[in-house]
Amino acid sequence: MTVTEDKPIIATPAADAAPLGLAAFGLTTFLLSAKNANWTQGTDAWLGYAYAYGGLGQLLAGMWEFRNRNVFAATAFSTYGCFWIGLGLYIQLAAPHATSVAQTHNDLAWILLAFAIFNTYMMLFATQVNAAVFAVFLTLEATEILLFAGNFAAGNAATPTTLIKIGGYVGVVTAAAAFYASAAGVINGQRGRQVLPVGGPLFQRALA
């Protein structure tokens, strides 16, 4: 009888999923922000992408980042992937049964407030990643604050209020920041060196 020695299995790390997660977040945020800014016509062009790209794409990126032992990116992408899926489900399943437009605005305000709370501590911890990622969370924080405040104040308004429109404009800036961070991740990973700068961690000594 031959005895073979067991050898440890060394798992190969997955590729960096952050550029996918950032692109999915950026594109879906851009589409919804364009609607909030009252730039688009028609209904909800963003909704399908909330499920397929912002939702599923980010959720998959989050799971791959868990595989890469990147707890920050895994938590961020998984949470915002679920945010988009949950928002899509709310718009399609719950909002049509609201008794008034004011109720829908109030619901959205509470949803956005809850995610602003989550985003606040993620923004703080993003200072330990790099300047590009911090810019995404900083602009997103401003977007969420403007949108929840605007929805609380909207009442029965059928069209976006001033605060919601401003939130849409800032949301477009958020999308641009996410697209840049995604593009930097792609090209820097391809070339094996920094082509697009992302900056270093901020305030590292304060949180050390």
CYANA upper distance limits for C-alpha pairs under 8 A (distance plus 0.5 A):
 13 PRO  CA     67 ARG  CA      7.87
 13 PRO  CA     68 ASN  CA      6.54
 14 ALA  CA     64 TRP  CA      7.34
 14 ALA  CA     67 ARG  CA      7.51
 14 ALA  CA     68 ASN  CA      6.81
 16 ASP  CA     65 GLU  CA      7.93
 16 ASP  CA     68 ASN  CA      8.40
 17 ALA  CA     21 GLY  CA      6.89
 17 ALA  CA     61 ALA  CA      5.61
 17 ALA  CA     62 GLY  CA      8.11
 17 ALA  CA     64 TRP  CA      6.82
 17 ALA  CA     65 GLU  CA      6.77
 18 ALA  CA     22 LEU  CA      6.49
 18 ALA  CA     61 ALA  CA      7.16
 18 ALA  CA     65 GLU  CA      8.10
 18 ALA  CA     73 ALA  CA      7.48
 18 ALA  CA    182 SER  CA      7.57
 18 ALA  CA    185 GLY  CA      7.72
 19 PRO  CA     23 ALA  CA      6.52
 19 PRO  CA    181 ALA  CA      7.68
 19 PRO  CA    182 SER  CA      4.61
 19 PRO  CA    183 ALA  CA      7.35
 19 PRO  CA    184 ALA  CA      8.41
 19 PRO  CA    185 GLY  CA      5.84
 19 PRO  CA    186 VAL  CA      6.59
 20 LEU  CA     24 ALA  CA      6.59
 20 LEU  CA     57 GLY  CA      7.66
 20 LEU  CA     58 GLN  CA      7.74
 20 LEU  CA     61 ALA  CA      7.02
 20 LEU  CA    182 SER  CA      7.41
 21 GLY  CA     25 PHE  CA      6.62
 21 GLY  CA     54 GLY  CA      8.44
 21 GLY  CA     57 GLY  CA      6.96
 21 GLY  CA     58 GLN  CA      5.13
 21 GLY  CA     59 LEU  CA      8.46
 21 GLY  CA     61 ALA  CA      5.86
 21 GLY  CA     62 GLY  CA      7.93
 21 GLY  CA     77 PHE  CA      6.57
 21 GLY  CA    182 SER  CA      8.36
 22 LEU  CA     26 GLY  CA      6.40
 22 LEU  CA     58 GLN  CA      8.27
 22 LEU  CA    178 ALA  CA      5.84
 22 LEU  CA    179 PHE  CA      7.06
 22 LEU  CA    181 ALA  CA      7.44
 22 LEU  CA    182 SER  CA      5.73
 23 ALA  CA     27 LEU  CA      6.55
 23 ALA  CA    178 ALA  CA      7.00
 23 ALA  CA    179 PHE  CA      6.09
 23 ALA  CA    182 SER  CA      6.09
 24 ALA  CA     28 THR  CA      6.78
 24 ALA  CA     53 TYR  CA      5.79
 24 ALA  CA     54 GLY  CA      5.20
 24 ALA  CA     55 GLY  CA      8.42
 24 ALA  CA     57 GLY  CA      6.54
 24 ALA  CA     58 GLN  CA      6.64
 25 PHE  CA     29 THR  CA      6.42
 25 PHE  CA     53 TYR  CA      8.30
 25 PHE  CA     54 GLY  CA      5.66
 25 PHE  CA     58 GLN  CA      7.46
 25 PHE  CA     80 TYR  CA      8.22
 25 PHE  CA     81 GLY  CA      8.47
 25 PHE  CA    175 ALA  CA      7.84
 25 PHE  CA    178 ALA  CA      7.54
 26 GLY  CA     30 PHE  CA      6.52
 26 GLY  CA    174 THR  CA      7.77
 26 GLY  CA    175 ALA  CA      4.65
 26 GLY  CA    176 ALA  CA      7.30
 26 GLY  CA    177 ALA  CA      8.26
 26 GLY  CA    178 ALA  CA      5.53
 26 GLY  CA    179 PHE  CA      6.09
 27 LEU  CA     31 LEU  CA      6.89
 27 LEU  CA     54 GLY  CA      7.94
 27 LEU  CA    175 ALA  CA      7.08
 27 LEU  CA    179 PHE  CA      8.21
 28 THR  CA     32 LEU  CA      6.79
 28 THR  CA     46 TRP  CA      6.82
 28 THR  CA     49 TYR  CA      6.63
 28 THR  CA     50 ALA  CA      6.59
 28 THR  CA     53 TYR  CA      7.70
 28 THR  CA     54 GLY  CA      5.94
 29 THR  CA     33 SER  CA      6.33
 29 THR  CA    171 GLY  CA      7.04
 29 THR  CA    172 VAL  CA      7.64
 29 THR  CA    174 THR  CA      8.09
 29 THR  CA    175 ALA  CA      6.19
 30 PHE  CA     34 ALA  CA      6.54
 30 PHE  CA    171 GLY  CA      7.20
 30 PHE  CA    172 VAL  CA      5.77
 30 PHE  CA    175 ALA  CA      5.82
 30 PHE  CA    176 ALA  CA      8.49
 31 LEU  CA     35 LYS  CA      7.07
 31 LEU  CA     45 ALA  CA      7.61
 31 LEU  CA     46 TRP  CA      5.69
 32 LEU  CA     36 ASN  CA      6.75
 32 LEU  CA     46 TRP  CA      6.07
 32 LEU  CA    168 GLY  CA      8.15
 33 SER  CA     37 ALA  CA      6.50
 33 SER  CA    167 GLY  CA      7.92
 33 SER  CA    168 GLY  CA      4.67
 33 SER  CA    169 TYR  CA      7.18
 33 SER  CA    170 VAL  CA      8.47
 33 SER  CA    171 GLY  CA      5.71
 33 SER  CA    172 VAL  CA      6.31
 34 ALA  CA     38 ASN  CA      6.80
 34 ALA  CA     39 TRP  CA      5.82
 34 ALA  CA     40 THR  CA      6.63
 34 ALA  CA    168 GLY  CA      6.63
 34 ALA  CA    169 TYR  CA      8.05
 34 ALA  CA    172 VAL  CA      7.60
 35 LYS  CA     39 TRP  CA      6.30
 35 LYS  CA     40 THR  CA      5.81
 35 LYS  CA     41 GLN  CA      8.45
 35 LYS  CA     44 ASP  CA      8.28
 35 LYS  CA    168 GLY  CA      7.75
 36 ASN  CA    160 PRO  CA      6.82
 36 ASN  CA    164 ILE  CA      6.56
 36 ASN  CA    165 LYS  CA      5.92
 36 ASN  CA    167 GLY  CA      7.65
 36 ASN  CA    168 GLY  CA      5.16
 36 ASN  CA    169 TYR  CA      8.49
 37 ALA  CA    160 PRO  CA      7.86
 37 ALA  CA    164 ILE  CA      7.58
 37 ALA  CA    165 LYS  CA      4.69
 37 ALA  CA    166 ILE  CA      7.24
 37 ALA  CA    167 GLY  CA      7.85
 37 ALA  CA    168 GLY  CA      4.92
 37 ALA  CA    169 TYR  CA      6.43
 38 ASN  CA    160 PRO  CA      7.35
 38 ASN  CA    165 LYS  CA      7.27
 45 ALA  CA     49 TYR  CA      8.42
 46 TRP  CA     50 ALA  CA      6.63
 47 LEU  CA     51 TYR  CA      7.32
 47 LEU  CA     88 GLY  CA      6.53
 48 GLY  CA     52 ALA  CA      6.71
 49 TYR  CA     53 TYR  CA      5.52
 49 TYR  CA     54 GLY  CA      6.53
 49 TYR  CA     55 GLY  CA      8.05
 50 ALA  CA     54 GLY  CA      5.28
 50 ALA  CA     55 GLY  CA      5.83
 50 ALA  CA     84 TRP  CA      5.51
 50 ALA  CA     85 ILE  CA      6.58
 50 ALA  CA     87 LEU  CA      8.34
 50 ALA  CA     88 GLY  CA      6.78
 51 TYR  CA     55 GLY  CA      5.21
 51 TYR  CA     56 LEU  CA      6.54
 51 TYR  CA     84 TRP  CA      7.02
 51 TYR  CA     85 ILE  CA      5.73
 51 TYR  CA     88 GLY  CA      7.26
 52 ALA  CA     56 LEU  CA      5.69
 52 ALA  CA     57 GLY  CA      7.05
 53 TYR  CA     57 GLY  CA      5.05
 53 TYR  CA     58 GLN  CA      7.40
 54 GLY  CA     58 GLN  CA      6.18
 54 GLY  CA     80 TYR  CA      8.25
 54 GLY  CA     81 GLY  CA      6.27
 54 GLY  CA     84 TRP  CA      6.46
 54 GLY  CA     85 ILE  CA      8.35
 55 GLY  CA     59 LEU  CA      6.56
 55 GLY  CA     80 TYR  CA      7.78
 55 GLY  CA     81 GLY  CA      4.48
 55 GLY  CA     82 CYS  CA      6.40
 55 GLY  CA     83 PHE  CA      7.69
 55 GLY  CA     84 TRP  CA      5.45
 55 GLY  CA     85 ILE  CA      5.56
 56 LEU  CA     60 LEU  CA      6.57
 56 LEU  CA     81 GLY  CA      6.77
 56 LEU  CA     85 ILE  CA      8.22
 57 GLY  CA     61 ALA  CA      6.73
 57 GLY  CA     81 GLY  CA      7.64
 58 GLN  CA     62 GLY  CA      6.53
 58 GLN  CA     77 PHE  CA      5.59
 58 GLN  CA     78 SER  CA      6.64
 58 GLN  CA     80 TYR  CA      7.49
 58 GLN  CA     81 GLY  CA      5.15
 59 LEU  CA     63 MET  CA      6.83
 59 LEU  CA     77 PHE  CA      6.50
 59 LEU  CA     78 SER  CA      5.02
 59 LEU  CA     79 THR  CA      8.07
 59 LEU  CA     80 TYR  CA      8.20
 59 LEU  CA     81 GLY  CA      5.22
 59 LEU  CA     82 CYS  CA      7.28
 60 LEU  CA     64 TRP  CA      6.78
 60 LEU  CA     78 SER  CA      8.02
 61 ALA  CA     65 GLU  CA      6.65
 61 ALA  CA     74 ALA  CA      7.82
 61 ALA  CA     77 PHE  CA      6.87
 61 ALA  CA     78 SER  CA      7.86
 62 GLY  CA     66 PHE  CA      6.84
 62 GLY  CA     73 ALA  CA      7.02
 62 GLY  CA     74 ALA  CA      4.57
 62 GLY  CA     75 THR  CA      7.10
 62 GLY  CA     76 ALA  CA      7.72
 62 GLY  CA     77 PHE  CA      5.17
 62 GLY  CA     78 SER  CA      5.07
 63 MET  CA     67 ARG  CA      7.00
 63 MET  CA     74 ALA  CA      6.77
 63 MET  CA     78 SER  CA      7.50
 64 TRP  CA     68 ASN  CA      6.85
 64 TRP  CA     74 ALA  CA      7.92
 65 GLU  CA     69 ARG  CA      6.67
 65 GLU  CA     70 ASN  CA      5.81
 65 GLU  CA     71 VAL  CA      7.62
 65 GLU  CA     73 ALA  CA      6.67
 65 GLU  CA     74 ALA  CA      5.28
 66 PHE  CA     70 ASN  CA      6.29
 66 PHE  CA     71 VAL  CA      6.71
 66 PHE  CA     74 ALA  CA      5.75
 70 ASN  CA     74 ALA  CA      6.50
 71 VAL  CA     75 THR  CA      6.44
 72 PHE  CA     76 ALA  CA      6.64
 72 PHE  CA    122 MET  CA      8.49
 73 ALA  CA     77 PHE  CA      6.40
 74 ALA  CA     78 SER  CA      6.38
 75 THR  CA     79 THR  CA      6.40
 76 ALA  CA     80 TYR  CA      6.66
 76 ALA  CA    122 MET  CA      8.03
 77 PHE  CA     81 GLY  CA      6.29
 78 SER  CA     82 CYS  CA      6.69
 79 THR  CA     83 PHE  CA      6.60
 80 TYR  CA     84 TRP  CA      6.79
 81 GLY  CA     85 ILE  CA      6.98
 82 CYS  CA     86 GLY  CA      6.34
 83 PHE  CA     87 LEU  CA      6.45
 84 TRP  CA     88 GLY  CA      6.58
 85 ILE  CA     89 LEU  CA      6.73
 86 GLY  CA     90 TYR  CA      6.61
 87 LEU  CA     91 ILE  CA      6.70
 88 GLY  CA     92 GLN  CA      6.72
 89 LEU  CA     93 LEU  CA      6.08
 89 LEU  CA     94 ALA  CA      7.83
 90 TYR  CA     94 ALA  CA      5.38
 90 TYR  CA     95 ALA  CA      6.49
 91 ILE  CA     95 ALA  CA      5.56
 91 ILE  CA     96 PRO  CA      7.76
 92 GLN  CA     96 PRO  CA      7.30
 93 LEU  CA     97 HIS  CA      8.12
 94 ALA  CA     98 ALA  CA      7.34
 95 ALA  CA    104 THR  CA      6.52
 98 ALA  CA    103 GLN  CA      6.62
 98 ALA  CA    104 THR  CA      6.73
 99 THR  CA    103 GLN  CA      7.15
100 SER  CA    104 THR  CA      7.33
100 SER  CA    156 ASN  CA      7.70
101 VAL  CA    105 HIS  CA      6.84
101 VAL  CA    155 GLY  CA      7.67
101 VAL  CA    156 ASN  CA      5.52
101 VAL  CA    157 ALA  CA      7.59
101 VAL  CA    158 ALA  CA      7.48
102 ALA  CA    106 ASN  CA      6.59
102 ALA  CA    154 ALA  CA      7.57
102 ALA  CA    155 GLY  CA      5.04
102 ALA  CA    156 ASN  CA      5.06
102 ALA  CA    157 ALA  CA      7.95
103 GLN  CA    107 ASP  CA      6.61
104 THR  CA    108 LEU  CA      6.67
105 HIS  CA    109 ALA  CA      6.55
105 HIS  CA    151 ASN  CA      5.38
105 HIS  CA    152 PHE  CA      6.97
105 HIS  CA    154 ALA  CA      7.07
105 HIS  CA    155 GLY  CA      7.36
105 HIS  CA    156 ASN  CA      8.44
106 ASN  CA    110 TRP  CA      6.87
106 ASN  CA    151 ASN  CA      6.71
106 ASN  CA    152 PHE  CA      6.11
106 ASN  CA    155 GLY  CA      8.43
107 ASP  CA    111 ILE  CA      6.80
108 LEU  CA    112 LEU  CA      6.57
108 LEU  CA    148 PHE  CA      7.57
108 LEU  CA    151 ASN  CA      7.14
109 ALA  CA    113 LEU  CA      6.52
109 ALA  CA    147 LEU  CA      7.59
109 ALA  CA    148 PHE  CA      4.67
109 ALA  CA    149 ALA  CA      7.38
109 ALA  CA    150 GLY  CA      8.22
109 ALA  CA    151 ASN  CA      5.57
109 ALA  CA    152 PHE  CA      6.07
110 TRP  CA    114 ALA  CA      6.65
110 TRP  CA    148 PHE  CA      7.43
111 ILE  CA    115 PHE  CA      6.97
111 ILE  CA    148 PHE  CA      8.44
112 LEU  CA    116 ALA  CA      6.52
112 LEU  CA    144 GLU  CA      6.43
112 LEU  CA    145 ILE  CA      8.20
112 LEU  CA    147 LEU  CA      7.58
112 LEU  CA    148 PHE  CA      5.86
113 LEU  CA    117 ILE  CA      6.88
113 LEU  CA    144 GLU  CA      7.62
113 LEU  CA    145 ILE  CA      7.66
113 LEU  CA    148 PHE  CA      6.27
114 ALA  CA    118 PHE  CA      7.15
115 PHE  CA    119 ASN  CA      6.45
115 PHE  CA    144 GLU  CA      8.14
116 ALA  CA    120 THR  CA      6.53
116 ALA  CA    141 GLU  CA      6.71
116 ALA  CA    144 GLU  CA      6.27
116 ALA  CA    145 ILE  CA      7.21
117 ILE  CA    121 TYR  CA      7.67
118 PHE  CA    122 MET  CA      6.98
119 ASN  CA    123 MET  CA      6.28
119 ASN  CA    137 PHE  CA      7.41
119 ASN  CA    140 LEU  CA      8.29
119 ASN  CA    141 GLU  CA      6.86
120 THR  CA    124 LEU  CA      6.92
120 THR  CA    141 GLU  CA      7.29
121 TYR  CA    125 PHE  CA      6.76
122 MET  CA    126 ALA  CA      6.44
122 MET  CA    137 PHE  CA      7.84
123 MET  CA    127 THR  CA      7.45
123 MET  CA    134 PHE  CA      6.82
123 MET  CA    137 PHE  CA      5.57
123 MET  CA    138 LEU  CA      6.73
123 MET  CA    141 GLU  CA      8.22
125 PHE  CA    129 VAL  CA      7.98
126 ALA  CA    130 ASN  CA      7.40
126 ALA  CA    133 VAL  CA      6.86
126 ALA  CA    134 PHE  CA      5.50
126 ALA  CA    137 PHE  CA      7.78
126 ALA  CA    201 PRO  CA      8.50
127 THR  CA    131 ALA  CA      7.53
127 THR  CA    134 PHE  CA      6.25
127 THR  CA    201 PRO  CA      5.96
127 THR  CA    202 LEU  CA      5.17
127 THR  CA    203 PHE  CA      6.99
127 THR  CA    204 GLN  CA      7.90
128 GLN  CA    201 PRO  CA      5.09
128 GLN  CA    202 LEU  CA      6.48
128 GLN  CA    203 PHE  CA      7.92
128 GLN  CA    204 GLN  CA      6.75
129 VAL  CA    133 VAL  CA      7.22
129 VAL  CA    134 PHE  CA      7.81
129 VAL  CA    200 GLY  CA      7.49
129 VAL  CA    201 PRO  CA      5.62
129 VAL  CA    202 LEU  CA      8.26
130 ASN  CA    134 PHE  CA      6.72
130 ASN  CA    198 VAL  CA      6.71
130 ASN  CA    199 GLY  CA      5.89
130 ASN  CA    200 GLY  CA      4.99
130 ASN  CA    201 PRO  CA      4.92
130 ASN  CA    202 LEU  CA      7.32
131 ALA  CA    135 ALA  CA      6.58
131 ALA  CA    198 VAL  CA      6.32
131 ALA  CA    199 GLY  CA      5.38
131 ALA  CA    200 GLY  CA      6.42
131 ALA  CA    201 PRO  CA      6.89
131 ALA  CA    202 LEU  CA      7.36
132 ALA  CA    136 VAL  CA      7.13
132 ALA  CA    177 ALA  CA      7.60
132 ALA  CA    180 TYR  CA      8.25
132 ALA  CA    181 ALA  CA      6.20
132 ALA  CA    198 VAL  CA      5.43
132 ALA  CA    199 GLY  CA      7.07
133 VAL  CA    137 PHE  CA      7.10
133 VAL  CA    178 ALA  CA      8.10
133 VAL  CA    181 ALA  CA      7.06
133 VAL  CA    198 VAL  CA      8.34
134 PHE  CA    138 LEU  CA      6.48
135 ALA  CA    139 THR  CA      6.57
135 ALA  CA    174 THR  CA      8.39
135 ALA  CA    177 ALA  CA      6.96
136 VAL  CA    140 LEU  CA      6.51
136 VAL  CA    174 THR  CA      6.19
136 VAL  CA    175 ALA  CA      8.30
136 VAL  CA    177 ALA  CA      5.88
136 VAL  CA    178 ALA  CA      6.19
137 PHE  CA    141 GLU  CA      6.46
137 PHE  CA    174 THR  CA      8.46
138 LEU  CA    142 ALA  CA      7.07
139 THR  CA    143 THR  CA      6.68
139 THR  CA    170 VAL  CA      7.32
139 THR  CA    171 GLY  CA      7.83
139 THR  CA    173 VAL  CA      7.49
139 THR  CA    174 THR  CA      5.65
140 LEU  CA    144 GLU  CA      6.61
140 LEU  CA    170 VAL  CA      8.43
140 LEU  CA    171 GLY  CA      7.30
140 LEU  CA    174 THR  CA      6.18
141 GLU  CA    145 ILE  CA      6.71
142 ALA  CA    146 LEU  CA      6.68
142 ALA  CA    167 GLY  CA      8.12
142 ALA  CA    170 VAL  CA      7.68
143 THR  CA    147 LEU  CA      6.62
143 THR  CA    167 GLY  CA      5.42
143 THR  CA    168 GLY  CA      7.78
143 THR  CA    170 VAL  CA      6.09
143 THR  CA    171 GLY  CA      5.95
143 THR  CA    174 THR  CA      8.20
144 GLU  CA    148 PHE  CA      6.53
144 GLU  CA    167 GLY  CA      7.78
145 ILE  CA    149 ALA  CA      6.54
145 ILE  CA    167 GLY  CA      8.49
146 LEU  CA    150 GLY  CA      6.38
146 LEU  CA    163 LEU  CA      6.31
146 LEU  CA    164 ILE  CA      6.92
146 LEU  CA    166 ILE  CA      7.62
146 LEU  CA    167 GLY  CA      5.53
147 LEU  CA    151 ASN  CA      6.50
147 LEU  CA    163 LEU  CA      7.18
147 LEU  CA    164 ILE  CA      5.66
147 LEU  CA    167 GLY  CA      5.88
147 LEU  CA    168 GLY  CA      8.46
148 PHE  CA    152 PHE  CA      6.59
149 ALA  CA    153 ALA  CA      6.75
149 ALA  CA    163 LEU  CA      7.66
150 GLY  CA    154 ALA  CA      6.36
150 GLY  CA    161 THR  CA      7.08
150 GLY  CA    162 THR  CA      7.90
150 GLY  CA    163 LEU  CA      5.21
150 GLY  CA    164 ILE  CA      5.48
151 ASN  CA    155 GLY  CA      7.99
151 ASN  CA    164 ILE  CA      7.48
154 ALA  CA    160 PRO  CA      8.34
154 ALA  CA    161 THR  CA      6.76
157 ALA  CA    161 THR  CA      7.71
160 PRO  CA    164 ILE  CA      6.10
160 PRO  CA    165 LYS  CA      6.48
161 THR  CA    165 LYS  CA      6.64
162 THR  CA    166 ILE  CA      6.67
163 LEU  CA    167 GLY  CA      6.53
164 ILE  CA    168 GLY  CA      6.67
165 LYS  CA    169 TYR  CA      6.91
166 ILE  CA    170 VAL  CA      6.73
167 GLY  CA    171 GLY  CA      6.38
168 GLY  CA    172 VAL  CA      6.86
169 TYR  CA    173 VAL  CA      7.22
170 VAL  CA    174 THR  CA      6.77
171 GLY  CA    175 ALA  CA      6.67
172 VAL  CA    176 ALA  CA      6.73
173 VAL  CA    177 ALA  CA      6.75
174 THR  CA    178 ALA  CA      6.77
175 ALA  CA    179 PHE  CA      6.60
176 ALA  CA    180 TYR  CA      6.66
177 ALA  CA    181 ALA  CA      6.76
178 ALA  CA    182 SER  CA      6.56
179 PHE  CA    183 ALA  CA      6.54
180 TYR  CA    184 ALA  CA      6.58
181 ALA  CA    185 GLY  CA      6.70
181 ALA  CA    198 VAL  CA      7.58
182 SER  CA    186 VAL  CA      6.83
183 ALA  CA    187 ILE  CA      6.73
183 ALA  CA    196 LEU  CA      8.46
184 ALA  CA    188 ASN  CA      6.19
184 ALA  CA    195 VAL  CA      7.74
184 ALA  CA    196 LEU  CA      5.59
184 ALA  CA    197 PRO  CA      7.59
184 ALA  CA    198 VAL  CA      7.60
185 GLY  CA    189 GLY  CA      6.32
186 VAL  CA    190 GLN  CA      6.64
187 ILE  CA    191 ARG  CA      6.59
187 ILE  CA    195 VAL  CA      7.18
187 ILE  CA    196 LEU  CA      7.89
188 ASN  CA    192 GLY  CA      6.19
188 ASN  CA    193 ARG  CA      5.83
188 ASN  CA    194 GLN  CA      5.51
188 ASN  CA    195 VAL  CA      6.01
188 ASN  CA    196 LEU  CA      7.24
189 GLY  CA    193 ARG  CA      7.55
191 ARG  CA    195 VAL  CA      8.09
203 PHE  CA    207 LEU  CA      7.26
204 GLN  CA    208 ALA  CA      6.49
